[in-house]
Amino acid sequence: MCDPRVTTVPTQDEAEVVYLQQVTTLAEELVATDDPYEVGIGIHGLSAHASTEVEPAGFVWLIWGTLTDWVELQA
């Protein structure tokens, strides 16, 4: 019998699918919004969180971190 208090950790494949769905949704918002900076911050945060399970998310995190930093420095 399975203990309901034990949560399952998603496999890497499942984590990748979830990450890709979420980052794709944010990317679609990015091209349609009047304030792409806020969506960029969302992509940055999502990718940072996912980078522990999805290796390519770490690279996306670094890219969006650089882009958002650049925007902040231009303001």
HUKA-V481211 format. One record per residue. N is the residue number from 1. RES is the residue in one letter. PSI is psi as a letter, one per 30 degrees, with the letter a starting at -180 (* if undefined). Layout:
<<N RES PSI> <N RES PSI>>
//
This chain:
<<1 M k> <2 C k> <3 D j> <4 P f> <5 R f> <6 V k> <7 T k> <8 T k> <9 V k> <10 P k> <11 T l> <12 Q e> <13 D e> <14 E e> <15 A e> <16 E e> <17 V e> <18 V e> <19 Y e> <20 L e> <21 Q e> <22 Q e> <23 V e> <24 T e> <25 T e> <26 L e> <27 A e> <28 E e> <29 E e> <30 L e> <31 V f> <32 A f> <33 T l> <34 D f> <35 D i> <36 P f> <37 Y e> <38 E e> <39 V e> <40 G e> <41 I e> <42 G e> <43 I e> <44 H e> <45 G e> <46 L e> <47 S e> <48 A e> <49 H e> <50 A f> <51 S f> <52 T f> <53 E f> <54 V j> <55 E e> <56 P f> <57 A e> <58 G e> <59 F e> <60 V e> <61 W e> <62 L e> <63 I e> <64 W f> <65 G e> <66 T e> <67 L e> <68 T e> <69 D e> <70 W e> <71 V e> <72 E e> <73 L f> <74 Q f> <75 A *>>
//
